[in-house]
Amino acid sequence: MRRLLILLPAVFLLAIIVAVAVALLTPKSVYRGQIQSAAESALGREVTLEGPIGLSFFPRIAASVSDVTVANPEGFDRQHMIEAGELRASVKWVPLLTGRVQVQELALVDADIALQRLEDGRTNWVFANPDAVPETEPGAPAPEGGEINAGFDQARVVNTTLTFKDAVSGEAFEITDFNLEARAESFSSRLELKSSGLFDGDLFGINLDLTTPNALISGEAAEAALVFTTDYADIAYDGSVTLGEAQTAEGDFSVSVPDLTALAVNAGLDPATLPVPLDVIGGLQAAGSLSGALSALAIRFDELATDSDDLRVSFAGDVGLGGDGAVDGDLSITSDDLRALLTALTVELTPGDTLRNFSLSGRTTGTFQNVSIEDFSLAFDDTTADGRIGADLSGARPKLTGTLATSSLDLTPFMGPAPENQPPGWSKTPLALDSLTAADADISITSPSIKIDKVTLQDADIRAQLNNGQLTADIAQLTTFGGRWSGTLGVNAARTVPSLSMALTGDSILMEELMQTLAGLDRLSGNGQFSLDITSAGASIYDIMNDLDGELSANLADGALKGFNLGQLFRTTGNLRETLASGNLSLGISPSDQTDFASFDTLLSIRDGVADIRALDLINSAVSASGDGIINLGEQTLNMGLQFAADTSGAGQLSDIQLNGLPIPLRVSGSWTSPSIVPDTRALTQALAGQQIDRLTDSLGGEVGGALSGILGGSNRGDDSDNDDEDEDTQASPEERIEDAVEDAAREALGGLFRRDN
């Protein structure tokens, strides 16, 4: 046995000497040919070894070759896929005796590698050589894998360049100055790797600790610690990785991106084409854990935060990347300068001291396509709100849903200053309604107070629905102008010419406040019921007011008609005769005068912006009035006649105001703001003429009187207002000459009280 122990080393030494001698006596050209042949057989490509080949056996087995090339298949840009300045490797002797390969050094130096995908999908990094694949019989079991019984003290890539071109996606990049160092005692023990290089000119580094390379190769879970650093982002991961058929990961991660815009530019993206300007987000910090398949990771964010001068966003919770995605966590959004943020988002803003700050926080749940924020708290400027809000991004347009309960809300500052030198009348500026087509919405709002310019809405409960530019607001209740309202408002911005509809009813409405606020009029006071049902279309407020159709009614009590005192004007018939004869209606007609009433009822029928007064009745204990005529809502003018009854005797009995047996009407006409109030001489003279004609026809009697009445029109002429526009220059007919004569007789009956031209 002792001799055997001495003999074995001697035999081993002899074998080494023989191997070395054979190697030294073998021409280098034999190695070159065998290496090239073996490489070409394995790769299915032409392999060329242009430089010298070096071999050594002490103190380790070492080989090197320079100027190595591996050819590209036909159709690719470059002749060679790989051009290497030098390849060298060395293997330790002693581990070979136990059947294990221990590489002391494996190095690739000054290499140039070109990876390419053609338009037809072919790639040059797939090596195909059917002859190199051992054949198996159909149905035979796949060969069993096993651990690689090898290790290396040092593997290096030195000063290597790698380029990539993809004709399918158009993607291309270049890695230069790439250096790598790695070591592993065996493929079943720890692998340490460090690398660095320039990616399209930008420095990067990769450090990897892998506990079991064999597990990674065989598709089992391997523990890994990865650190990836660049000038634009730092990424770290510590956990397990599986790269088999089911590629999974489970571990902790952290991400730091100091400048998202710089990162996007470095990645080849144009920030101007992104849906959100990245400069308003600034940087990004994230940390947490992940698990599951790489294509559907479940991520737990302990921290996800952005930070810029104008916006801060933070999220803590769960995010799932599978399917439509999933979100469940606490969200917070804060801006200390909301106006600057919206300006950066290219939102046009009216000047003003608004949108100073903004904050939103709540529980966020849902998917990437349909997400909601439950139990949120919102604040902007001096306003707060809470409730629920959601966004559905799955349709052609985003849809917002929600229920909001706000504090007192003042929207006036958001409307901007009123235009300077605004001409009188309705604005002709085109309405800007394009924003109504950008998204859909279904939002309910309750608020104790909403102020819009001069209008204050109290105890508001409104549901607004927006669908493809059609806005409908259902008003369950709100209080304004002293009373409670309900009804619907509608705006259709999807049409070429926008349209408007409004159906509102109000109870206990203060009419003076309503008229003063909406139309600048203060000539009617009182409270009661108000109803409005209208439709219109137009590109401006002026167009809309001139296109109004519908009905308006008011039933008021305990108010006043301002501008004249009918009781004082019609107190005595003598006073009336004197006033009419002088043509001076100043008595009882002044801004400080008013006619109180117990009730005031009116009904307007509106067509093309002109309201026809179908009913107008005013009643109090001393005087009553009824009227008819028109109110031009578009042009803000009116032309109406009033008939009166008064208690001229003080006995509490109302009777028609008459002079010589004829009622005395007034004509109110002109602009809303400064109408003229004068005796309606046209109506009066027509009434006089009708009275005289009736008397004349009655005296003639029979067929003659009936024929004359048919020619002259009789008392019905008093209701004819179409003669106002009669052309005085037209040649008068015999009948018209008779009429003029009768009217002259009527004037004489009043003692020449009115001039002919009235």
PyMOL commands that set and color helices and strands:
alter all, ss='L'
color gray80, all
select helices_A, chain A and resi 2-25+28-43+93-96+130-132+213-217+260-266+271-273+278-280+294-296+338-344+412-415+434-437+511-519+541-545+566-569+573-582+681-700+702-712+714-719+722-725+734-749
alter helices_A, ss='H'
color red, helices_A
select strands_A, chain A and resi 47-49+53-56+61-71+80-91+101-117+150-166+172-184+191-199+202-210+222-230+234-243+247-257+283-293+298-307+312-320+326-335+358-366+370-380+383-392+399-406+409-410+440-452+455-467+470-480+483-492+499-510+527-537+549-564+589-607+610-619+623-632+637-646+655-656+658-659+662-663+666-671+675-679
alter strands_A, ss='S'
color yellow, strands_A
deselect
rebuild
show_as cartoon
